[in-house]
């Protein structure tokens, strides 16, 4: 799977069903080459408490399932 494939998917939190945002980048462990986290440009409605534009990270280990159209994550805010 390519980064461009991941970027076309919605990121949805399984705890509340909300769309979190769009993938704009990934962080990779330099030593192992493994993906550490997805860098997300937040959905304006999801992170409405933050002021201005703030990117956030979704840790790779919080991903529950990568589907055809959606990436399900399990995070608590």
Buried (B, 14 or more C-beta within 10 A) or exposed (E): EEEEEBEEBBBBBEEEEBBBBBBEBBEEEEEEEEBBBBBBBBBEEBBEEEEEEEEBBBEBEBBEEEEEEEBBBEBEE
